[in-house]
Each structure stands twice: as C-alpha cells, then as structure tokens.
Amino acid sequence: MIAMKAVILVGGEGTRLRPLTCNIPKAVVPVLNRPFLEHLLRYLKRHGITDVILAMGYQPAPIQKCLGDGAQLGVRLTYSVEDSPLGTAGAVKLAASLIDDTFLVFNGDVLTDIDLTGMMQRHREIKPKMSIALTPVDNPTAYGVVETDAHGMVRRFVEKPPPDKVTTNMINAGIYILEPEVMEMIPPATRFMFEHNVFPQLLEKGAPVLAYPSQAYWVDIGTPQKYLQAHDDLLRETGTPINIEGGSTIDTKAQLTGPLLIGDGCTIAAGVSIKGPAVLGARCVIGKGATIEGSVLWDGVQIGEGVSVHQSIIGSCSRVCGQVEGSVLGDNVTVLKGLPPGSRVWPDGKVEAGVPLK
Ligand code: GTP
C-alpha cells in the first residue's frame, strides 16, 4: 500500500450551504448523523491514508471538538489554522513545513468512492508534477472543467464555462496528488487558489499534469440540494430500509417507510408517517399525525401535530408548527405557520425566498 500524507481543505465559509453553516462549518455538518469529515476520513483510511492535515480557517473550534486527534477513527490529525482565508493553495502553503514528500489534497466537502489507491499507483508510474481526479457531471457550467489529450494528460482548465463553451463533462473532482516542489509556485501568506492560479501556471510552464478520470460515485455536499442527495445515496447504500440508532420511543401506529435513519432518543407519536429517504437526528420529537418525507432533521428538532415536512433540511433544536416544503431552516428557529416552498430561515428568524429543493 502507498502511504501519503493528505491535506484536507476545510477553511471555506460554506456560504452556499447557509443557513445550515451559520453555527458550524460545512466540514462537520451531520451526514447520516455523523460529522461529514468522519465519512471522508474513513474513506482515506480505507486507502491507507492515516496522516492527515486539516487546513482550517473559518470556525476551526467545532472541527477540533468533533475530531480531536483522530485516534477514534484510527487516523492522526494535525491542524493548520489560517488567520485570514488564504485560498485553497495558500492554505496548503501554510502547512508546507509539515510536508516533505508526494502528498494528497482534498476539498473538504467531497463524498466519493474514487479509487485513491489506483490514483496513487498511477501517479507513481507516470511521475507527473500533479495528478487530478476527474468526475463526469451532467451540467459542468458551475464547475472547473478539465480538458485532456489522447495520453490522459491535462491540456486545459476552464473555470465555469458558459454552456456554448463546454467541451467536456469531466470536471475537477477536488482531489489532487502533488509533488512537493509545486509548493514553490505558491507565495507565502498570500491568498492563492489552485483552480485559478496554480493549475494554469503549471500548464504554462509545461509541467506534466496527469488526469485520473473516474466514473465512481462522487458528490460535493456544498449546496442544500446536493446535501440531500448525498443522504439519499448513502441511505440506499446501507441496504437496510429502517435504521434505528437506539433508545427511541416509536408509537405502534406510526408508519415508517425506508430508507430511514432515526437517531438516539427520538419520540415518534401515533399516526406519524415518515417516508424515506429521511434522517432524524438524536432526540427529535415528532407530534401526532405529522408527515416527514425526503428530509433531514438535525438533533433536537420538534415537529408539531399534523405538520408536514417535505424535501427539507431542518437545523438543530428548531421547532416547526407549520408546513415546510423544499426549504432549509437553520438552528434554533421556530416556525409557527406554513412557509412558502423554497424558504430559507436564518437562525435570527429572517425568512428568505429560495429555490425549492426537489
Ligand atoms: P462556498 O462558500 O459555498 O463556495 O463554500 P466554500 O468556500 O466553503 O467551499 P468551496 O467549494 O468554494 O471550496 C472547496 C474546498 O476548499 C472546501 O472544502 C473549502 O472548505 C475549502 N476552502 C475554500 N477556501 C479556503 C481557504 O481560504 N482556506 C482553506 N483552508 N480552505 C478553503
């Protein structure tokens, strides 16, 4: 097995996932009731990567609190914290003293099954300056598109191309293998991005950049829609329709249809219908006759009697007493009457219109 250190970039503000990321960073939002990074770290460990540097900036404390030194997951975590955001490449430069060999870089919001072992082997064989994993998407216009030549080397990077300029549907999957000398191209203590600065410069200098295209599962959890989709995919993958973590009180007249995950200590009253894919965090209380479908509820959420919650994400300790559909509610909000589909409710109670989640 090839051992490499990995840097995970977790310093972004996660603005697209707001209002869920008002109180906690995207890296530790719950996914199947576990901090997201746990899924990523377990994946890395499956590929023999146990030495991990977390490059942090925005809200580092909740990440450290969730993961500690990583021992519980069988990995060794080192923290590198920026005073101000240094961008994806600047963040890696800050951690340079911790790196002395070929290493991996990960966007901290990627949930994937890409064959990392295969990618590392290919990098060792071909010996480029950098390898980049590519994944196909239906609509690449919101992503960094990567064009390759007949030998599988990168020819061009195009950030967010307009529809008439799309030449391939293969995009940057946010997973790179770098030779340490690439860090010489990154100025210290300066905001610098791989996507806009380092990659184009590498190609300009004629440095070989290897593409590692993969059809394996890949989703970035950076938007509410994708966050819901990741749950849907992961729940189906468990193979068990109804997963109950323990200690819940579920009325015999409640109707549960998988795939579902119900966290510790929930109370589910008579006549409730929960239709998967759906996740309830710990200590949720679902009132009589309520309906929950295609939604993710964080810990301590209360749903009132007869209320329906469809295709929505509800932050911790929020109380919902009116219909919610395709909406995203932050932590600790109270909704007393129905909301227009697609609403975004901020922890301070402000309601904004948004695109309904499907
Ligand atoms: P949005 O604000 O919604 O775009 O999210 P983001 O900036 O958190 O994430 P984006 O997808 O733009 O960035 C990809 C990855 O890089 C994410 O895991 C971010 O946490 C991380 N990242 C972005 N900027 C920085 C930075 O300045 N420092 C560090 N350490 N990480 C960063």
Residues whose N, C-alpha, C, O or C-beta is under 5 A from the ligand:
A	BS01	GTP	L9 V10 G11 G12 E13 G14 T15 R16 L17 A55 M56 G57 P85 L86 G87 T88 A91 N107 G108 D109 G222
